[in-house]
Amino acid sequence: MINMEINERLDAALAARGEDMERTLAGLIKVPSVRGEAEENAPFGREVRRMLDTAMADIRRLGMTPRNIDGYACDTEIGEGEEVIAVLAHLDVVPEGEGWHSDPYGAEIRDGRMIGRGTSDDKGPAVAALYAMRAIQDAGIPLRKRCRLILGCDEETSMEDLEYYDKKLGLPDKGFSPDANFPLINTEKGIFNLVLRAPMTCEGIVSIESGTRSNVVPGEARAVLQGDLRAEVAEAFEPEDEECSIEACLVEGNTHVMVKGFSAHASKPHLGRNAAKMLLSTLCKLELGGEAVRILDEAAGKETAGQAMGIAGSDEVSGDLTLNLGILRCRDGKIEVEFNCRYPVFFNGELVMETIEKRLAPGGFVKVSGVNMPPHHVPANSEIVTRLMEVYNEINDTDEKPFAIGGGTYARHLKEGVAFGMIFPGEPELEHQPDESISLENFHRAARIYAYAILALCA
């Protein structure tokens, strides 16, 4: 139960730092921390390192002590004792992509929402957790365990940051990652990225380019086709819905094609409209690209659960498998595709990859690389799940239960790690999408939940 005396002190401490919390988040949003080329002391590129330095400066300004983990991450602690509870958040973001109605790095506030890449994934939650810790200190509440906030720099690409952290310092056994949804996620599906390549057996395609990351549904797809095919392209195009479109223009005798869908997180591909798939279907109807395009179009299908690929399925713990065609490229007579798959806990990820390889083999596709992250599950009756759910339900006067997601968070790096907020039930899920934003009211609400969660785990 929440102690009423502590309630008043802690709530007052959070309220006193509310405006500063918003300013801090705005400062982080203005740094475009997309992974770039490695440099000295910047393993994930210059902008990500600038982001890390900015975050450490904010921690110092709050009177806390940051520790730089060789440019891979930073951390800071409150509390005492031998046992450490981790709070894992990340500072890197996916590329902004197209379709924004505001500056993706402007941190504009409109209608009570802050807009910008990283507001929900994951700079907003990181700042909320940081200020929750500072508020506990401001309120003078002692902790018998240490709470360690770890801010990583490579969650969106390969999580090399936490691998490095674990090898150098060792990760705590327990904790939570504020990088998903409330009430609590105790199950994360397995994830793999699979890259395949095939020769193009037919002339007619100069180039294809679609996608920025495999974990993002591509919102645009471009192609250059030989000759004037403007009329044929328009006739062959079948949009997924009225918001999708195709444009074709003639440039120096070749047809330049642009397909527009819209992006979404690869863990929820049904929320997007995959421009790469629509382009493939168009090329297939034009009989361009030979067997490689025909087989790929047929196997990718129009659905997002892998039915046409022959891998669809589900289990009671984690739900349906999802499959995202995230990157599609063609140059110099070769076509390359990258799939991102989120598979249920009781599935064999390696076998699912092999099934995709066999399905695409008739088109000449061969595996270039495949990286598999196994599923992660923490029992619902574990101490960390029980305590965090008690905090969430008491503060919100609800009776919610933990659930599973297709997303992959830092929580899977802990023996007993769960994802805990900060998107509330019913809120729009805008991560990896244009106009990503968060409700400032819910931003403060989440900081309060994190403060009480830390007390429940550490006091």
N, C-alpha and C positions, 0 to 999 in steps of 0.2 A: 504494500500500500504506500502511496505517496505521502510523505510527512508534510503536514500543512505549514509548519514553521519554515522548513526548507523550501517549500513551494513559494512562499512569499519572498524570501531572500533571493532565490534563484531567478524567479520571474522578474524581480526588480533589476537584477544584474543583467539579464538578457535585454530588457527594455532599454536600459541605459546605453547599450552598445548597438542598438538597432540601426540607427542611421549610418554609423561607421561600418557595420556589416555590409550594408548595401554599397557603400563607396568602395569597400575592399573588393567585392565581387565585380563591380564595374571595371576596376583597374585590371583585374585578371582577364576579363572578357576582351579587353582591348589589345591583348597580346595574342597573335595568331599562332598558337602553339601546335601546329601541324608538324609531324615528324619530317625532318629533312636530312641532308647529308651529314654524316658524322664529322665533327671537328675536334680539335684538342679540348678536353674538358667539357665537351658537348656531344655525348654519344648519340643523341637523337636530333642533332642539328642546332643551329644558332637560336632560332626562335623558341624552341622548347627550353633551351638553357636560359634564355631571357625570362621565360615564364617561371622557371624554378627559382631564379634569383629574385624575381618580384615577390613570389610567395614567401621566400625566406625573409625578405625585408619586412613584409607584413607581419610575420610571426615575431620578429624582433620588436617591431613597433608596439605590439601587444604585450611586451614585457616577457615573452617566452623565448626559449632557446632552440633554434633550429640546428639540425645536424645535416650537413651535406654528404650524401652517399655517392661521391665521385661523379656527380652530374646525372646519375641514374634516378635518384629520388632524394627526398629529404624527410626528416621526421622531427617530432617534438613530443615531449611527455609532460604529464602532470601526475601527481600522486606518489605513493611510496610503496615499498614492499617488493617481494621477489617476483610475484606473478604479474604478467603483463597482458592486458587486453588490447588488441589492435583495432584501430579504425582505419580502413584502407580506402583512399580516394585517389583520383588521378587528375593531372593537370593538362595532359595532352588532349587534342580534339581531332576529329576527322576533318578533311577539307570542307570548306564552306559549301561548295557546289553551286548550282544555279537556282534561280527562282525566288530570291529574297526580295522583300519589299522594304527592307531596312538594311543598313550597314551591318553585315554579320559580326563585325568587331566593334560596333559603336556603342553597345550597352544602352541603347535607347529605352526609355521607360514610357510605355503607352498603355493606357487603360489598366493600370495597376500591374503591368507585367514588364519585366526586363527582357529585352530581345537580344540575342547574340549566340554565336556558336559556343557551346560549353555551359550555357546557363543551367541546363538540366543535366548535362552529361559532360563533365562531372564537377565543374568548378563551383556551381551553386551548392551542391551537397558538401563539397570539401570545405567551403567557407562556413557553412552552417555548423559543421562538426567542430571546426576550429573555434568558433565563437561560443559554442556550447562548452568547450573545455575552459575557455577564458572566463566564462560566466561562473563556472563552478569555483574557480579560484577567487573571483571577485566576491562571491558570496561566502568565502571562508569555510567551505565544506571540505573536511579532510577525506582522503581516499586511502584505503588500506591496500589497494592494488594500484599498479601504474596503468594509466591509459596512454597509449602511444598512437598518435596520428601519423600515418605514413602517407606521403604524397608522392605518387609515382609519375613517371613521364613517358610510359610506353604501353599503356593499357590498350589503346585502340589498334595497335599493330601486332605485337607478338608477346607482350608482357615480359620482355627481356629485363625490364627494370626490377621486377620482384624476384626473378631468378637470380639476378646479380645480388640483390639485397639479401636473399636467403643464404647464398653461398658465403657472403662476407660477414653477415651479422647474425643470421638465423631469424626466421619469422616467429612470432608468437604462435601458440597453438590455437588460441580462440580469438574471436572478434567478429566485427561486421563491416560490410562495405556499403556506404550510402550511395549506391550507384544503380538503383533500379526502382522498385515500387514498394510502397507500403501496402499491406501491413508487414509482411516479411516473406522472403524467399529462402526456403531451405533446400531447394532442389534446382540444379542447373543442368540442362541437357549437355550431352557431349557436343563438341564443335570440331569440325575439320574444314580446312581449306584445301581444295584439290585443283591443281593446275594441269591442263591437258593441251596438247598441241597437235595439229594435223596439217598436211600439205593441202593447198587449194588445187583442185583438179580441173578447174574451169576458169577461163578468162572472164573478164567482165567486172571484177571488183578491184579497184586500185587500193583502197584502204577502208578499214573499219576502226572506230574508236569509241568505246563506251565504258563508263565506270571509273571510279577513283579508288575505291577500296572494296574488297570482297564482302565486307560486312555492311555494305550500303546498297540498297536497291538503286540501280542506275536510273536517274531521272532524265538523262539525255543520251542519245546515240547518234553518231555521225558516220556517214559513209560517202566515199567518192566512187562513182560508177562510170565505166567507160561509155561514151556516147551520150546522146540526148534521150533520156528515159523519163522525162518529167511526167508525161501523161501516164505512162505505164506504172510508175511509182505511185502516183495518186490513186489509180484504180486498184492497185494491189494492197494498199494499206488498210488494215482493219484495226481501228483503235480499241483499246480495252474499255474505255468509256469516253464520255463527251469531253473530258478535260484533256485528253491526249490528242496529239496532232502530228502532222508530218509536213515538212516543207522541202521542196526540190527546186534548185535553180541551176542554170547552165553557166559553167565557168570554164573558159578555154576549151570548149568542146566536151567537157565531162559533166555529169550530173552530180551535184553536191546535195546530199540528203541530210536532213536533221529531223530526228524523231524526238518528241517531247512527251514524257510521262511525268511521274513525280517520285521523289525519293522516300525511303523509309528505312528503318533499322532492319538488318537482315534477320533478326530474330522474329520479326513480325512482317514478313515480306508481303502478306496480303494487304497491308495498309498502303503499299506503294503501287505504282504502275510501271512495270519494268520496260524501259525504252529499248534495251538491248534485245529482249525477246520479241518486241513488236517489229524491230528492224529485221531480225532473223526471219520472221514469218513473211515479211515483205520480199526479202531477197529470195526466199524459197519459192514464192509464187512467181517471181520473175525468172526462176530457174538459173540463178546466178550462184556460183560457189561450188557447184557439183555436190558430190555425196557428203562432203564435210558439212556443208550448210544444211542439207536436207536432213541428215541424221541428227545433227545438233538441234535443229528446230523441232523435230519430232520428239526427241528425248526430253528437251527442256519443258515442252508443254506450255499450256496457258495457266495451269494451276501452280500452287506454291508448296504442295505437300509431297512432291516427288512421285506422283502416280505414273506419269508417262515414263519416268526413269526406272520404274520398277523397284522403288525403295520405300514407298509409303508405308506408314505404320504408326502405332502409338502404344503406350502402356498407361496403366492407371496412375502411376506416380508422377509422370512428367508430361503426358499428353502426346500430341502429334509431332512427327518429324516435319521439319521445314527445309526447303532447298531454295537458295538464292543464286541465280546467275549474276555474279557481281561485276565481272570484268570480261569484256569481249574486245579482242583486237585482231586486226589482220593487216599484214604488210608483207611485201616481197614473197607472195605466194604461200604464206603460212598463216593459219588462223589459230589463235590461242584463246582459251576460255578459263575462267577461274570461278569455281563454285564454292559457296559457303553453306554448310549443312549443319543444322542443329538436330541432333538425334536423341531419342528417349534413353533414359537411364539403363534400361535392360537390353539395349541394342548393342551390337558389336560394330564399332565405328570403322574398323579396318575392313570388315566384310562389306559394309555399305559402300566404302570407297571402291572396292574391287568390283562391285555390281555396276557402279557408274562407268568404270573403265571398260568393262565388257559391253555395256550398252552402247558406248560411243566408238568402240573399236571398228565396227564396219565403216565408219566415216573416216578411218585413218588416224584417229586420235590415239595418242600414247601419253602416259603419265609423265609430267615434267617434275612435279613435286607434290607432296601431300603431308600436311601437318595436322595431327590429331590431338585434341585435348579431351581426355575422358570425362564422363559425367561426374557431378559432385552432389552428394546428398548428406544432409544432417538430419537425424531422426527428429520428428516433431516433439517428442517427449524429452529431448535433451535440455540441459539447464539453460543454455544460451537462448534457445528458441523460446522456452517457457517464460523466461524473465523479460525478454524483449516484447513478446506478445502481451504480457501483463501490462507493461508500460504503455504500449500503444493503445490497447483496449481501454485502460483506465482513463487516459488523457482524452480519448475521443469518445468515450462512453459507447463502445461498440463491442461486438463479440466475433471479431474476425478470426480467420484461421490462416496458417502459412500456406504457401502455394509454390508451384514450380514455374520456371521461365525457360525460354530458349536462349536468353542472353547469357553471356559469360562475363562474370565479374571477378575482381581480385579475391573474392571470398573463397573461390575454389583452391587458392594457394594455402589456405589454413586447414588444419585438421578438423576444426569445428568452426567453420566460417559461414556466415549467412549474409545475404543482401537485405538491407533494411532502409527502404525509402530511396529518394525523397518524393517520388511522384505518388500523390494520393489517389485513392479509388475515384474514378470519374473524371480525373484531370486528363487533358489531352497529352498524349505521349509524342513529343516532338523531337526527341533525340535523333540526330543524323538527318533531320529534315530541314528544308528552308524555313526561315522565320522561327527557329528554335527559341523558346522563351520559357520563363517561369513566372508564376504568380508570386509577387512579393509577400503577400499575406501568408501564403503557404511556405515560403522561404523561412519566414520567422517562426511559423508553426513547427516546421521540421527541426529548426535549431532547438526549440523547447523539448521536443521529443528526444533528440539526441542527448541533450543535457541530462534528462531523467534516465535515459538508457544507460549512460555512462555511470551514473550513480547506482543504478540497479546491478551493474556488473562489477563495479569497483569499490563502492563504499562499504 
